[in-house]
Amino acid sequence: MKVAIMQPYFFPYLGYFQLINSVDVFVVYDNIKYVKKTWFNRNRLLQNGKSEYFTISLKKESDFLNVFDRTISQEYNRKKLIAKFQNAYTSAPYKKEIMPLLEKIVNYENNNLFEYLLNSIKETCHTLDIKTKIIISSSIGVDHNLRSSKKVIAICKNLNARTYVNPIGGLELYKNEEFKENNLELKFIKSNQIKYKQFDNEFVPWLSIIDVLMLNGVDNTKKLLGECILI
């Protein structure tokens, strides 16, 4: 059985969903510290040929809280964010197909940041027909004070995993030897070089899954999920 573990992100890029699609169980961290200016509550879309951020505004709280303890601000304007998506992709070929999904996700009535993000991930997976089982990290019976590879290995052992799959960016973070000592195979997922037509603009990579869906549609995005390899 293959397992992957990640933080919850807001409309993450295609590679995030390639990772989910490549494993049998996907663990989402809820008991992990929220970090400012990361992908927890923001991402990027294409606006007039350039990348531009969109965000979920959060209530002002302690910087030491976990993601599950963070609250979405009352000032978070869902209608304004939906309008931003509509305006950025006014002439996108699959706008009519994708906007109902975006509206459903953005209008989800839960102000807990983790629950809001988890719902967005599940809804997108459902749309892309990704069948991977999704588990919340705090529900797994391990010592949650563990860090880095030790925590990953503990989670994998608890789930009876044979293989742990990590994004390619973690090549320097985890070592094969440590996983082998624990009877685990360590793999990294690497996305193929993917380019698609972004109107008449020079291609901007690594944007939110919103950009991929708006410009490729659901069926073609499903095909792009397989444009990756495990190494």
BALOBA-1460 file (C-alpha; in Angstrom, 3 decimals):
// residues 231
<rec num="1" residu="m" x="0.000" y="0.000" z="0.000"/>
<rec num="2" residu="k" x="1.261" y="3.472" z="-0.908"/>
<rec num="3" residu="v" x="0.826" y="6.431" z="1.439"/>
<rec num="4" residu="a" x="1.444" y="10.160" z="1.026"/>
<rec num="5" residu="i" x="1.240" y="12.859" z="3.701"/>
<rec num="6" residu="m" x="0.769" y="16.578" z="3.102"/>
<rec num="7" residu="q" x="-0.463" y="19.836" z="4.598"/>
<rec num="8" residu="p" x="-3.872" y="21.054" z="3.393"/>
<rec num="9" residu="y" x="-3.602" y="23.781" z="0.773"/>
<rec num="10" residu="f" x="-6.132" y="26.077" z="-0.905"/>
<rec num="11" residu="f" x="-6.776" y="25.053" z="-4.520"/>
<rec num="12" residu="p" x="-3.221" y="23.646" z="-4.824"/>
<rec num="13" residu="y" x="-1.388" y="23.050" z="-8.083"/>
<rec num="14" residu="l" x="-1.787" y="19.994" z="-10.323"/>
<rec num="15" residu="g" x="1.146" y="18.157" z="-8.711"/>
<rec num="16" residu="y" x="-0.708" y="18.012" z="-5.391"/>
<rec num="17" residu="f" x="-3.515" y="16.044" z="-7.029"/>
<rec num="18" residu="q" x="-1.045" y="13.896" z="-8.962"/>
<rec num="19" residu="l" x="0.388" y="12.936" z="-5.571"/>
<rec num="20" residu="i" x="-3.037" y="12.057" z="-4.153"/>
<rec num="21" residu="n" x="-3.864" y="10.068" z="-7.278"/>
<rec num="22" residu="s" x="-0.595" y="8.093" z="-7.066"/>
<rec num="23" residu="v" x="-1.265" y="6.566" z="-3.627"/>
<rec num="24" residu="d" x="-3.847" y="4.410" z="-1.867"/>
<rec num="25" residu="v" x="-4.094" y="6.568" z="1.267"/>
<rec num="26" residu="f" x="-3.529" y="10.305" z="1.522"/>
<rec num="27" residu="v" x="-2.981" y="11.717" z="5.016"/>
<rec num="28" residu="v" x="-3.772" y="15.402" z="5.553"/>
<rec num="29" residu="y" x="-2.060" y="17.144" z="8.470"/>
<rec num="30" residu="d" x="-4.486" y="18.987" z="10.724"/>
<rec num="31" residu="n" x="-2.244" y="19.071" z="13.804"/>
<rec num="32" residu="i" x="0.548" y="21.019" z="12.157"/>
<rec num="33" residu="k" x="1.485" y="24.632" z="12.793"/>
<rec num="34" residu="y" x="-0.007" y="27.214" z="10.476"/>
<rec num="35" residu="v" x="2.716" y="29.216" z="8.747"/>
<rec num="36" residu="k" x="2.158" y="32.640" z="7.205"/>
<rec num="37" residu="k" x="2.799" y="33.310" z="3.523"/>
<rec num="38" residu="t" x="2.628" y="29.643" z="2.540"/>
<rec num="39" residu="w" x="-0.036" y="27.818" z="0.549"/>
<rec num="40" residu="f" x="-2.415" y="27.095" z="3.441"/>
<rec num="41" residu="n" x="-4.764" y="29.953" z="2.626"/>
<rec num="42" residu="r" x="-3.548" y="31.365" z="-0.664"/>
<rec num="43" residu="n" x="-2.589" y="30.376" z="-4.187"/>
<rec num="44" residu="r" x="-2.052" y="31.850" z="-7.636"/>
<rec num="45" residu="l" x="-4.157" y="32.197" z="-10.752"/>
<rec num="46" residu="l" x="-3.623" y="33.772" z="-14.158"/>
<rec num="47" residu="q" x="-4.697" y="37.410" z="-14.399"/>
<rec num="48" residu="n" x="-4.002" y="39.307" z="-17.626"/>
<rec num="49" residu="g" x="-1.163" y="36.977" z="-18.522"/>
<rec num="50" residu="k" x="0.555" y="37.137" z="-15.137"/>
<rec num="51" residu="s" x="0.304" y="35.175" z="-11.902"/>
<rec num="52" residu="e" x="-1.698" y="36.816" z="-9.133"/>
<rec num="53" residu="y" x="-2.473" y="35.684" z="-5.592"/>
<rec num="54" residu="f" x="-5.917" y="34.952" z="-4.200"/>
<rec num="55" residu="t" x="-6.399" y="34.382" z="-0.474"/>
<rec num="56" residu="i" x="-8.649" y="33.344" z="2.379"/>
<rec num="57" residu="s" x="-8.509" y="36.066" z="5.019"/>
<rec num="58" residu="l" x="-8.021" y="34.725" z="8.545"/>
<rec num="59" residu="k" x="-9.007" y="35.935" z="11.987"/>
<rec num="60" residu="k" x="-6.110" y="37.525" z="13.865"/>
<rec num="61" residu="e" x="-4.929" y="34.833" z="16.261"/>
<rec num="62" residu="s" x="-1.736" y="33.467" z="17.798"/>
<rec num="63" residu="d" x="1.012" y="32.579" z="15.331"/>
<rec num="64" residu="f" x="1.573" y="29.357" z="17.256"/>
<rec num="65" residu="l" x="-1.787" y="27.740" z="16.508"/>
<rec num="66" residu="n" x="-2.162" y="24.600" z="14.439"/>
<rec num="67" residu="v" x="-4.078" y="24.705" z="11.159"/>
<rec num="68" residu="f" x="-7.096" y="23.082" z="12.805"/>
<rec num="69" residu="d" x="-7.230" y="25.920" z="15.357"/>
<rec num="70" residu="r" x="-7.222" y="28.736" z="12.813"/>
<rec num="71" residu="t" x="-10.447" y="30.547" z="11.974"/>
<rec num="72" residu="i" x="-11.537" y="32.201" z="8.745"/>
<rec num="73" residu="s" x="-12.197" y="35.906" z="9.200"/>
<rec num="74" residu="q" x="-15.712" y="37.355" z="9.081"/>
<rec num="75" residu="e" x="-14.267" y="39.755" z="6.506"/>
<rec num="76" residu="y" x="-13.606" y="36.869" z="4.091"/>
<rec num="77" residu="n" x="-15.737" y="37.873" z="1.113"/>
<rec num="78" residu="r" x="-16.769" y="34.713" z="-0.702"/>
<rec num="79" residu="k" x="-18.697" y="36.582" z="-3.402"/>
<rec num="80" residu="k" x="-15.678" y="38.769" z="-4.132"/>
<rec num="81" residu="l" x="-13.411" y="35.741" z="-4.519"/>
<rec num="82" residu="i" x="-15.859" y="34.028" z="-6.870"/>
<rec num="83" residu="a" x="-16.037" y="37.228" z="-8.915"/>
<rec num="84" residu="k" x="-12.225" y="37.252" z="-9.061"/>
<rec num="85" residu="f" x="-12.252" y="33.749" z="-10.534"/>
<rec num="86" residu="q" x="-14.947" y="34.722" z="-13.036"/>
<rec num="87" residu="n" x="-13.119" y="37.868" z="-14.139"/>
<rec num="88" residu="a" x="-9.720" y="36.208" z="-14.445"/>
<rec num="89" residu="y" x="-11.144" y="33.445" z="-16.639"/>
<rec num="90" residu="t" x="-13.909" y="35.332" z="-18.467"/>
<rec num="91" residu="s" x="-12.986" y="33.790" z="-21.818"/>
<rec num="92" residu="a" x="-11.706" y="30.428" z="-20.525"/>
<rec num="93" residu="p" x="-13.010" y="27.549" z="-22.659"/>
<rec num="94" residu="y" x="-14.258" y="25.530" z="-19.677"/>
<rec num="95" residu="k" x="-15.557" y="28.330" z="-17.483"/>
<rec num="96" residu="k" x="-19.166" y="27.094" z="-17.531"/>
<rec num="97" residu="e" x="-18.050" y="23.596" z="-16.595"/>
<rec num="98" residu="i" x="-15.765" y="24.627" z="-13.732"/>
<rec num="99" residu="m" x="-17.440" y="27.633" z="-12.070"/>
<rec num="100" residu="p" x="-20.108" y="25.528" z="-10.283"/>
<rec num="101" residu="l" x="-17.317" y="23.552" z="-8.570"/>
<rec num="102" residu="l" x="-15.474" y="26.719" z="-7.517"/>
<rec num="103" residu="e" x="-18.673" y="28.309" z="-6.240"/>
<rec num="104" residu="k" x="-19.550" y="25.186" z="-4.234"/>
<rec num="105" residu="i" x="-16.100" y="25.092" z="-2.630"/>
<rec num="106" residu="v" x="-15.815" y="28.799" z="-1.865"/>
<rec num="107" residu="n" x="-19.367" y="28.965" z="-0.460"/>
<rec num="108" residu="y" x="-18.811" y="26.036" z="1.905"/>
<rec num="109" residu="e" x="-20.216" y="27.213" z="5.237"/>
<rec num="110" residu="n" x="-17.494" y="26.349" z="7.700"/>
<rec num="111" residu="n" x="-15.128" y="28.936" z="9.166"/>
<rec num="112" residu="n" x="-12.619" y="26.436" z="10.532"/>
<rec num="113" residu="l" x="-9.628" y="26.753" z="8.203"/>
<rec num="114" residu="f" x="-8.754" y="23.053" z="8.186"/>
<rec num="115" residu="e" x="-12.308" y="21.871" z="7.554"/>
<rec num="116" residu="y" x="-12.677" y="24.440" z="4.782"/>
<rec num="117" residu="l" x="-9.458" y="23.315" z="3.083"/>
<rec num="118" residu="l" x="-10.223" y="19.624" z="3.546"/>
<rec num="119" residu="n" x="-13.597" y="20.090" z="1.895"/>
<rec num="120" residu="s" x="-11.976" y="21.862" z="-1.069"/>
<rec num="121" residu="i" x="-9.526" y="18.990" z="-1.542"/>
<rec num="122" residu="k" x="-12.245" y="16.337" z="-1.319"/>
<rec num="123" residu="e" x="-14.558" y="18.173" z="-3.722"/>
<rec num="124" residu="t" x="-11.778" y="18.581" z="-6.279"/>
<rec num="125" residu="c" x="-10.797" y="14.910" z="-5.953"/>
<rec num="126" residu="h" x="-14.422" y="13.902" z="-6.466"/>
<rec num="127" residu="t" x="-14.625" y="16.029" z="-9.613"/>
<rec num="128" residu="l" x="-11.416" y="14.455" z="-10.944"/>
<rec num="129" residu="d" x="-12.614" y="10.950" z="-10.041"/>
<rec num="130" residu="i" x="-9.690" y="10.391" z="-7.648"/>
<rec num="131" residu="k" x="-10.656" y="7.436" z="-5.428"/>
<rec num="132" residu="t" x="-7.793" y="7.685" z="-2.906"/>
<rec num="133" residu="k" x="-8.812" y="7.351" z="0.742"/>
<rec num="134" residu="i" x="-8.216" y="10.587" z="2.667"/>
<rec num="135" residu="i" x="-7.379" y="10.419" z="6.390"/>
<rec num="136" residu="i" x="-6.879" y="13.221" z="8.933"/>
<rec num="137" residu="s" x="-3.516" y="12.944" z="10.692"/>
<rec num="138" residu="s" x="-4.779" y="13.483" z="14.257"/>
<rec num="139" residu="s" x="-7.019" y="10.416" z="13.918"/>
<rec num="140" residu="i" x="-3.961" y="8.156" z="13.561"/>
<rec num="141" residu="g" x="-2.641" y="6.569" z="16.743"/>
<rec num="142" residu="v" x="0.967" y="7.732" z="16.790"/>
<rec num="143" residu="d" x="3.074" y="10.054" z="18.928"/>
<rec num="144" residu="h" x="2.227" y="13.380" z="17.332"/>
<rec num="145" residu="n" x="5.183" y="15.055" z="19.007"/>
<rec num="146" residu="l" x="7.455" y="13.241" z="16.565"/>
<rec num="147" residu="r" x="8.966" y="15.349" z="13.802"/>
<rec num="148" residu="s" x="10.053" y="15.025" z="10.177"/>
<rec num="149" residu="s" x="10.905" y="11.501" z="8.964"/>
<rec num="150" residu="k" x="10.243" y="9.900" z="12.344"/>
<rec num="151" residu="k" x="6.629" y="11.067" z="12.275"/>
<rec num="152" residu="v" x="6.211" y="10.039" z="8.638"/>
<rec num="153" residu="i" x="7.555" y="6.574" z="9.375"/>
<rec num="154" residu="a" x="5.326" y="6.206" z="12.446"/>
<rec num="155" residu="i" x="2.235" y="7.119" z="10.411"/>
<rec num="156" residu="c" x="3.197" y="4.735" z="7.596"/>
<rec num="157" residu="k" x="3.737" y="1.881" z="10.063"/>
<rec num="158" residu="n" x="0.402" y="2.542" z="11.754"/>
<rec num="159" residu="l" x="-1.331" y="2.355" z="8.364"/>
<rec num="160" residu="n" x="0.595" y="-0.805" z="7.364"/>
<rec num="161" residu="a" x="2.067" y="0.991" z="4.360"/>
<rec num="162" residu="r" x="4.730" y="-0.575" z="2.197"/>
<rec num="163" residu="t" x="5.664" y="2.607" z="0.303"/>
<rec num="164" residu="y" x="5.820" y="6.286" z="1.220"/>
<rec num="165" residu="v" x="5.533" y="8.764" z="-1.672"/>
<rec num="166" residu="n" x="6.773" y="12.330" z="-1.259"/>
<rec num="167" residu="p" x="6.929" y="15.310" z="-3.637"/>
<rec num="168" residu="i" x="10.223" y="15.585" z="-5.499"/>
<rec num="169" residu="g" x="11.121" y="18.659" z="-3.440"/>
<rec num="170" residu="g" x="11.810" y="16.396" z="-0.471"/>
<rec num="171" residu="l" x="14.775" y="14.596" z="-2.049"/>
<rec num="172" residu="e" x="17.150" y="16.214" z="0.432"/>
<rec num="173" residu="l" x="14.762" y="15.829" z="3.348"/>
<rec num="174" residu="y" x="14.370" y="12.052" z="3.525"/>
<rec num="175" residu="k" x="16.943" y="9.271" z="3.194"/>
<rec num="176" residu="n" x="16.360" y="5.830" z="1.689"/>
<rec num="177" residu="e" x="18.400" y="4.102" z="4.392"/>
<rec num="178" residu="e" x="16.173" y="5.249" z="7.230"/>
<rec num="179" residu="f" x="13.046" y="4.032" z="5.458"/>
<rec num="180" residu="k" x="14.650" y="0.701" z="4.513"/>
<rec num="181" residu="e" x="15.554" y="0.135" z="8.167"/>
<rec num="182" residu="n" x="11.843" y="0.413" z="8.890"/>
<rec num="183" residu="n" x="10.797" y="-1.906" z="6.043"/>
<rec num="184" residu="l" x="9.456" y="0.963" z="3.972"/>
<rec num="185" residu="e" x="10.106" y="1.893" z="0.371"/>
<rec num="186" residu="l" x="10.719" y="5.597" z="-0.251"/>
<rec num="187" residu="k" x="9.544" y="7.066" z="-3.551"/>
<rec num="188" residu="f" x="9.368" y="10.590" z="-4.941"/>
<rec num="189" residu="i" x="6.824" y="11.833" z="-7.438"/>
<rec num="190" residu="k" x="8.059" y="13.975" z="-10.307"/>
<rec num="191" residu="s" x="5.687" y="15.767" z="-12.657"/>
<rec num="192" residu="n" x="6.395" y="15.668" z="-16.355"/>
<rec num="193" residu="q" x="6.907" y="19.009" z="-18.049"/>
<rec num="194" residu="i" x="3.348" y="20.102" z="-18.688"/>
<rec num="195" residu="k" x="2.343" y="23.024" z="-20.862"/>
<rec num="196" residu="y" x="-1.096" y="23.972" z="-22.107"/>
<rec num="197" residu="k" x="-2.542" y="26.981" z="-23.868"/>
<rec num="198" residu="q" x="-3.077" y="29.893" z="-21.476"/>
<rec num="199" residu="f" x="-5.030" y="32.095" z="-23.828"/>
<rec num="200" residu="d" x="-2.368" y="33.774" z="-26.010"/>
<rec num="201" residu="n" x="0.118" y="34.323" z="-23.194"/>
<rec num="202" residu="e" x="3.525" y="32.900" z="-22.439"/>
<rec num="203" residu="f" x="2.990" y="29.833" z="-20.262"/>
<rec num="204" residu="v" x="3.086" y="30.421" z="-16.489"/>
<rec num="205" residu="p" x="3.725" y="27.132" z="-14.624"/>
<rec num="206" residu="w" x="2.695" y="25.901" z="-11.170"/>
<rec num="207" residu="l" x="-0.538" y="27.871" z="-10.898"/>
<rec num="208" residu="s" x="-3.551" y="26.662" z="-8.930"/>
<rec num="209" residu="i" x="-5.572" y="23.682" z="-10.161"/>
<rec num="210" residu="i" x="-8.170" y="26.344" z="-11.035"/>
<rec num="211" residu="d" x="-6.036" y="27.422" z="-13.996"/>
<rec num="212" residu="v" x="-5.620" y="23.831" z="-15.179"/>
<rec num="213" residu="l" x="-9.341" y="23.109" z="-14.938"/>
<rec num="214" residu="m" x="-10.479" y="26.360" z="-16.544"/>
<rec num="215" residu="l" x="-8.204" y="25.922" z="-19.540"/>
<rec num="216" residu="n" x="-8.317" y="22.131" z="-19.940"/>
<rec num="217" residu="g" x="-11.632" y="20.986" z="-18.516"/>
<rec num="218" residu="v" x="-12.260" y="18.001" z="-16.271"/>
<rec num="219" residu="d" x="-11.587" y="15.220" z="-18.791"/>
<rec num="220" residu="n" x="-8.267" y="16.606" z="-19.980"/>
<rec num="221" residu="t" x="-7.185" y="17.400" z="-16.418"/>
<rec num="222" residu="k" x="-7.859" y="13.754" z="-15.510"/>
<rec num="223" residu="k" x="-5.400" y="12.790" z="-18.241"/>
<rec num="224" residu="l" x="-2.810" y="15.220" z="-16.866"/>
<rec num="225" residu="l" x="-2.963" y="13.440" z="-13.508"/>
<rec num="226" residu="g" x="-0.976" y="10.632" z="-15.102"/>
<rec num="227" residu="e" x="1.740" y="12.944" z="-16.435"/>
<rec num="228" residu="c" x="4.188" y="12.064" z="-13.665"/>
<rec num="229" residu="i" x="6.583" y="9.345" z="-12.579"/>
<rec num="230" residu="l" x="7.695" y="7.773" z="-9.295"/>
<rec num="231" residu="i" x="11.451" y="7.626" z="-8.807"/>
